[in-house]
Amino acid sequence: MFEGKSFIEILHMGGWTLYVLLAVSVLSIMVIFAKLYEFWKKSKIIRSDFIKTILYNLRKGRIDEAIEFCDKTASPMAPVAKAGLTAYRDKEGSITEAMDREIMIETVKLERFVTILGTIGSVAVYIGLFGTVLGIIRAFHDISMVGSGGISIVIGGVSEALIATATGLFVAIPAVVAYNFFTKFIDKFIVNMEYCASAVEDFLLRKTPGKENEEN
């Protein structure tokens, strides 16, 4: 069916919906690679090593060094720990609330653009089906205008129309897989941030007698 046809001709066979699917597929690929690179960088930091370094500096009384270490670390845990340490050092506000706010901020950053993949995965199939329906309508309209045509002409028109559905599935499946994969990654980051916040908070409250009652 595609012998001797260029890429543009194939797109034309599927109708304007194929151009829409092509655009969203490019967007999907860009988001996937961008998030893969972002999460790869952030996941290089091992949670246990990060917390050990923070607590080691705190035991030595080097809170500024601990904050500086957070600034140099490319991990969602770093801003969370820094928020708690800064609140403790400057005696401004609650350590717990400071870290909880930072967890929310970092979670929003991690989820940025991921919802685009979920939307593409949900909508691409319907765009393809819409293109197929339009193609079938166009094929029967052409047959009615000509006034004659056998089953081979009908099948040819339907097969061209089904290109849109196939393309919609081709775009949607990787987007859904990537969305689920990134969602699991985000959940892992959130667990790490909450664990880090708990460890830092526990150490700081034990280090400062009476502080726990203050926080409560």
N, C-alpha and C positions, 0 to 999 in steps of 0.2 A: 504493500500500500504506500510505503514511503520511498520506494525506489525512484531515484532521479530527482527527488524533491529537496529543496534547500530548507534550512531551519525556518526561514521567514515564511515559506510556503506552508510548512507544517503548522506554524502558528496561525496562519490565515485559515487553514482547514478547521481548526478548533474554534474559531471566532474570537471576539474581543475578550472573552473571559480568560483565554490562554495568556493574553498580555497581562491581565491582572494577576494571574497565578505566577507568571514569570517575575513580576515585580515583588510579590510577597515572598517568593522563594529566595530571591536575592536578599531581601530584608532578613529572612529567617537565618540564612547562612551567615550573614554579618553578625547577628546577635549571638548565634551559637559559638562562633569562633571568638568573639569578644568576651563572652562569659567564660568560656573554657580557659582562656588566657588569664582572666581575672581570678577565677577560682583556683587555678593551678598555682599562681603566685601566693595566694592567701593560704592555701593548704600546705605549703612547704614548711610552715612553722608547726612544730610538734607541741601539743598542748602541755604535756608534762614538763618539757624543757623550758618553755616560756614561763610557766608558773614557778618552777624551781629557781630560775634566775631572778624573778621579781622578789620572791620570799628571801632569797639569799641576800639581796641588797637591803631589804627591810631589816633583816636580822642584824646586819652590820650598821644599821642606822643611816643608810645611804638612800634616802627617799628621792632625792634629786636625781641620783644615778638611775634609780628604778624608773622614774618618769622619762628620763632621757632614753633609756632602753626601749620604752614603749613607743617613743617618737620614731625610733629607727626600725621598728618591727612592722612588717607589712602583713598584719593579721587583724581580723575583726576583734580579737581579744585585746589588742593593744589599746585602742581608744577606751574600752570599757575599764581596764585596769587603771589607765591614766586618769580617768574621771574620778575613780574612787580615791586614788592616791593624792590627787590635787585637792579634793574636798577635805581629806584628812590633814594634809600639810597646811592648807590655808584656813582650816577650821571654818569652812563656809558650807553650811547646809549638811544634809544627811549623806553619808557615804553610800548607803543602799540606794537612795533615790537617784543620786548622781549616776551610779552604774546602771540602774534600771533604765534611765532616760537614754543613756548611751547605747544600751542593747537595742532599744527601739529604733534609734537612728541608724545603727549599723545594719539592722534587719531590713529596713527600707532600702538602704544602699545595695544590699545583696539581692533584693528582689527586683531591682531596677531592670527593666526591659525583659525580664523573664515572662511576665504576663503577655508580652507580645507573642511569644512562642505558643502559649496556651490558646490565645485568640486565633492565631494562624492555623493551629492544629484543629480547632473546632470549626472554623469558617471555610477553610480551603476545600473541603469535600463538598460543601453545599454550593460553593462557587462553581466547582467542576460539574456538579449535577445540573445546576442552572444552565451552564453552557451546553450540556448535552441535550437538555430539553429544547433549548433554542435551536440547536443544530437539527434535531429531529423535525421540529416544526418547519424549519427552512427546507429540509429535504422533501417533505411531503408537499410543501407549497410549490417547490420547483417542479415536482412530478405533476401536480394538478395544472400548472401553467402550460407544461408541454402537452399534457393530455394523454400521454401514454407512458408506459414504463413497466418493465417486469420486476420480478422479485430481486434480481441482481442489482437494479438501480436503487431499490429501497434499502437493501443491505449495505450497499456502498455508502449511501447517505448516513445511515445509522452508525456505521463503523467510524466514519469521520467525526460524527458528533460525539462518540464515546471517548475520543481523544481527550476531551475536556475532563471527563470523570477520572480517567487514568492519571492525568496530570494533577488533578486535585488530590488524589490519594498519594501520589508521589511527593507532593509538597507537604501534605498533612502528617504522614507517618513519621518522618524525621523530626518534625516540629514537636509532636506529642512525646516522642521518646526523649528528646532533649529537655522538654519541659519537666517531665517526671524525674529525669536524672538531676537537673539543677535544683528541683524542689527538695530532693533527698540531701543534696549537698548543703543547701541552706539550713535544713533542719540540723545537720551535723554542726554547722557553724554556730547556730543558736545554742545548742547544747554546750559547746566549748566555751562560748561567752558566759553562759550562766554558771558553769562550773568554775571558770576563772573568777568571776565576780564573787561567788561564794567563798572561794579559797582566800582571796585578798581581804574580803570583808571579815572573815573569821579571824584572820591573823591580826588585822588592825584593831578589832574589838577586844581581842585577848591582850593585845599589847597595851591598850589604854583602859585601865580599870574604871568601871563606872560608865564607860562609853556605851556599852550595850544597853543599859537602862535608858541612857539618853536617846539612843536611836529609837527605842520602843516608846 
